[in-house]
Amino acid sequence: MKKSDITKQRILEAAEREFSEKGFYGGRVDSIAAEAQINKRMLYKYYGSKEALYTAVLTEVYHRLAKGESALLREEASCEDTIRGLIFRYFRILSENESFVRLVMWENLTRARYIAGSSAFEEKGEALTLLRSTLTRGIEEGVFRKDLDIDETILSMNLFCFSYFSNVHTMSHVMTAHFDAGDLRRRADMIADMILEYIINKEDK
């Protein structure tokens, strides 16, 4: 890897930490440059502006998520096992990428003002196409219900998984619950059971 690529990656990593903690408006270029051990002039040379750097971070975190999704969806498995496995994959990826969760929450607070300038849609595109294909195959094979709304199913899978991480701190107080690795596994199991209970075709059983 070239020195310039290493520097760009260092800037991106520092920016991800800064923006995930403080959002776009609270994040400071000075802090990012200091953590990346460069001067601001070099930061602007590589990324052009604070906004461009922020959208590059959004692209990077979505790429990380989509890469894991696509890898699983390419594996040869039954439709049912693929959906259950994907939900477990969501939980694992989100548990290992707190910055992704925080950045998505910040972006929602700005009404997705900056995500359109990123490549998040392109990064997620392959994974969404593969997931739609899996659900379609399940319908065609008679495994999933014929009237299944594919897009609503995908939306529900994402929301059920993401909300565990976006609300974990408030719910741990409101419900006086303790969220640990064991709870995460139980929650993933429950979400998988709920989704499959709804989408499985019961007419031929």
Secondary structure, DSSP 4 states (H G I P E B T S, - for coil): --HHHHHHHHHHHHHHHHHHHHHHHH--HHHHHHHHTS-HHHHHHHHSSHHHHHHHHHHHHHHHHHHHHHHHHTS---HHHHHHHHHHHHHHHHHH-HHHHHHHHHHHHTTSTTGGGSSHHHHHHHHHHHHHHHHHHHHHTTSB-TT--HHHHHHHHHHHHHHHHHSHHHHHHHS-----HHHHHHHHHHHHHHHHHHHB--TT-
